[in-house]
Amino acid sequence: GPGKIRNSNEYSNTALVMRYGGIPVRLGIAKDRIEDIKAKIREGLEAQVDLFLTSAGVSVGQYDVVKEVLASEGEIEFWQVSMKPGKPLAFGHIQGVPLIGLPGNPVSAMVSFEQFARPAILTMLGKEALEKPEVEVIVDEDVTNSGRRGFMRAIVTRQEDGYHARVVTGPRGSGVLTSMVRANALLIVPEGTTLVKAGERLRAQMLDWPEGVE
C-alpha cells in the first residue's frame, strides 16, 4: 500500500552519480506498469541523458517489467549476474542510450552501482582509472557465502601484520542501509567458495578510497 516502500534508492543513486562526477537527471517514480516506465524513458530521451539508471523491476516477479520495456524498446545485452547481493541486474540500450537496471533492494542497488554504474560513468567522463582499490586482508572470522561471487559489507583496519577485515555485525539484510554506512569496504568472496575460515586471506574493495590508489 501507499507509504510502505520508501524511495531511498533515488537519493542514494543520485548521491553516487554526483560522487563520481555525473550530473543526475531525476525522472521520479514510475509505477510498475509498462506504459509508465515507457513514459519515463521518453522523458529521459527528451532530456538527452547519456545513461539510464533504473532501480527495481529487473527480477522475476509479476511487476518486474523494466526488462520487458528494455526488450521491446531497445535491446538487452544481459540479465542477471552471478553475484550476491545484486543478482537481478539488466543491461542494454534504448535508442543508443545505455541502460543499467539495478536491483530494488537498497544495499543490492548500491553494491551493483559500485560494480557496474560507477565504471560506466567514469568511462563516459574519459577517466582512465576505473577500478576501486583492493587490498589483501586477513579475515578475522569465519565467513559463509552462497557460492556466487560475494560482496560482503566489511570493516577493514590496518594492523601490524597487514590489513584485517571483519564483516559488519548487526542487521545486514539487503534493505538495511545502515550496514553500508558502517562499512568501509566490500569483502570479495570468489565464485564457488561457500566458506572462508578465520585467518584466511581475501581481497577487499575499498569503498572510500579513490580510483587509482594502490
C-alpha positions, -999 to +999 in steps of 0.1 A: +000+000+000+010+037-001+040+046+020+052+010+026+082+013+003+104+043+008+121+058-023+156+056-007+173+044-039+166+076-058+186+096-032+215+071-028+218+067-066+217+105-070+245+109-044+266+082-060+262+097-095+274+130-082+302+115-062+317+101-094+313+132-115+280+127-132+251+151-134+219+134-122+186+139-140+159+127-117+129+114-135+110+103-104+090+072-096+074+051-123+046+027-113+051-010-121+033-007-154+049-009-188+034+024-201+045+043-170+081+031-175+080+039-212+069+074-204+098+079-181+122+066-208+107+091-232+113+119-207+149+108-204+154+107-241+139+142-245+163+154-218+192+138-238+206+117-209+238+098-215+229+068-193+197+055-178+198+041-143+167+023-131+161+007-097+139-024-092+118-041-118+145-064-131+138-096-111+113-123-119+082-111-101+048-102-117+056-065-115+092-067-126+087-051-161+117-030-167+134-057-186+103-061-207+104-025-216+141-027-224+135-057-247+106-040-265+120-005-268+157-014-273+179-044-267+190-064-237+227-073-236+225-094-204+202-100-175+212-114-141+247-117-128+263-143-105+270-121-075+254-115-041+240-091-034+229-079-068+219-109-089+189-091-105+206-067-129+199-058-165+220-040-191+210-029-226+204+001-249+174+022-258+179+043-289+216+041-284+215+052-248+228+025-223+205+014-195+216-002-163+188-018-144+198-020-108+181-042-082+154-028-060+168-036-026+188-006-013+220-024-004+219-045-036+214-014-056+244+004-040+267-026-044+257-031-080+262+006-087+298+003-075+305-027-097+287-016-129+274+020-130+304+036-114+329+024-140+304+032-168+301+068-156+339+071-152+344+057-187+319+082-202+339+110-184+371+099-201+387+086-169+414+060-172+415+048-136+383+027-133+390+001-107+383+006-070+414+000-050+417-035-035+438-048-006+446-083+006+431-088+040+432-114+068+397-125+076+391-123+114+361-146+115+345-175+095+326-162+066+299-182+048+289-174+012+262-185-013+286-198-039+281-168-061+307-140-060+301-123-027+305-086-019+301-085+018+300-053+038+330-052+059+352-030+081+389-031+071+416-019+096+453-018+093+473-037+119+509-046+124+507-078+103+486-062+075+450-054+068+423-072+087+386-075+077+355-082+098+320-085+083+297-057+095+278-070+125+241-064+134+212-064+109+226-066+074+197-076+052+197-062+017+174-034+029+195-023+058+212+009+046+230+014+079+252-016+072+265+003+041+271+034+062+292+014+087+312-005+061+344+010+045+349-020+022+334-049+003+349-082+011+352-102-021+345-139-018+353-158-051+327-178-070+323-214-058+335-206-023+310-212+004+332-210+035+362-189+044+379-197+076+392-171+101+428-164+093+425-170+056+431-142+031+407-125+007+406-093-014+387-063-002+374-035-023+379-002-005+348+020-008+362+052+005+395+052-015+396+070-048+402+051-080+438+045-089+451+044-053+473+014-046 
